[in-house]
Amino acid sequence: MFRFAHPTYLYLLILVPVFIIIYWLYQKKMKRNLKKFGDPELLKHLMPEVSLLRRNIKFALMMIALALAVFMIARPQYGTRNEEVKRSGIEVVIAVDVSNSMLCRDIQPSRLDKAKMIVSKLVDQFDSDRIGLVMFAGKALTLLPVTSDYVSAKMFLDQMDPSAVSLQGTSLAEAIKQAKRGFTTTKNVGRALILITDAEDHEDGAIEAAKEAKKAGIRIFVLSVGTEAGGPIPMGGGNYKTDNNGQTVITRLNEEVGKGIAQAGNGVYINVDQTERAQMLLSKELDDMQKADISAKMFSEYDEQFVAVAILLFVVLLADLCIAEKKNPLLRFNVFSKQMGKGTVAKG
């Protein structure tokens, strides 16, 4: 498969027809100017060293050189075949709570920002595993299906925001069900659901959903963010969320719910107050899970072809240097000039 690494530069090729038009107009102007001095056929004999053909050839070579230079900076590449590779790993779906309570700053910089930092560090640790991303509040949305594309996973972190989910609240049951749908049907592979939340569940059914996930071979790890003391929920403009009586709402970490989900889902409950310790504990648990060969189609790397284009460019420029605009008198054989030399001298 052939491609250009930077195809945008190919727009510079528009310069080639522009220069051709300018050159053509210049040639027409030259012919008009010559006609003012006399018959063009007679003028040719007065300028025997001038060669229009050579000039045209040199111009054509310069246009070819310009086109080749554009191809070079566009970086032509040639890729080889698609190849099937097998990697041993597990499937992990990370579900992040983006409800308004996650904006609380009882953990700096905020619960949600802390959750994003955790996801980023988790992605950096994955090697041959497949990951997916889900965000949830009152309902759950899949941001990224299970994939080996870790770069995309980190890019989707910017979309994790309370405004991205229309229905607010916290439904852990919905998050578990949505994450469960994201796993593949690959056999004999470890499956892990990582719930990052403050566990302020406003709906019922989370324990039942965790048990159903366990039956499907999914282990649920709950990473709690927040403190038992809690704090207010920023709503912008220096204001905080209030209840119907105008009192400031205080959101608190619900460890009881988090621990219950982890137990029902055959997983582990981890408080992330000490992020590094939590990371090590989670990594150990994931490493102990059953790994299977996960197939993935990947492109082999593209080979750069600019060297071949550079060689062609050098040859064209060399040819242009070797061709002079004027005729070489040593290579010219003009019968008409010799006949004139034998003639008589005109009398004045």
Stockholm file with secondary structure:
# STOCKHOLM 1.0

chainA/1-348         MFRFAHPTYLYLLILVPVFIIIYWLYQKKMKRNLKKFGDPELLKHLMPEVSLLRRNIKFALMMIALALAVFMIARPQYGTRNEEVKRSGIEVVIAVDVSNSMLCRDIQPSRLDKAKMIVSKLVDQFDSDRIGLVMFAGKALTLLPVTSDYVSAKMFLDQMDPSAVSLQGTSLAEAIKQAKRGFTTTKNVGRALILITDAEDHEDGAIEAAKEAKKAGIRIFVLSVGTEAGGPIPMGGGNYKTDNNGQTVITRLNEEVGKGIAQAGNGVYINVDQTERAQMLLSKELDDMQKADISAKMFSEYDEQFVAVAILLFVVLLADLCIAEKKNPLLRFNVFSKQMGKGTVAKG
#=GR chainA/1-348 SS CEEESSGGGGGGGGHHHHHHHHHHHHHHHHHHHHHHHSCHHHHHHHCTTBCHHHHHHHHHHHHHHHHHHHHHHTCEEEECCEEEEEEEECEEEEEEECSGGGGCCSSSSCHHHHHHHHHHHHHHHCSSCEEEEEEESSSEEEEEEEESCHHHHHHGGGGCSGGGCSSCSCCHHHHHHHHHHTSCCCTTCCEEEEEEECCCCCSSCHHHHHHHHHHTTEEEEEEECSCSSCEECEEETTEECBCTTSCBCEECCCHHHHHHHHHHTTCCEEETTSHHHHHHHHHHHHHTSCCEEEEEEEECCEEECHHHHHHHHHHHHHHHHHCCSBCCGGGCCCHHHHHHHTSCCCCC
#=GC SS_cons         CEEESSGGGGGGGGHHHHHHHHHHHHHHHHHHHHHHHSCHHHHHHHCTTBCHHHHHHHHHHHHHHHHHHHHHHTCEEEECCEEEEEEEECEEEEEEECSGGGGCCSSSSCHHHHHHHHHHHHHHHCSSCEEEEEEESSSEEEEEEEESCHHHHHHGGGGCSGGGCSSCSCCHHHHHHHHHHTSCCCTTCCEEEEEEECCCCCSSCHHHHHHHHHHTTEEEEEEECSCSSCEECEEETTEECBCTTSCBCEECCCHHHHHHHHHHTTCCEEETTSHHHHHHHHHHHHHTSCCEEEEEEEECCEEECHHHHHHHHHHHHHHHHHCCSBCCGGGCCCHHHHHHHTSCCCCC
//
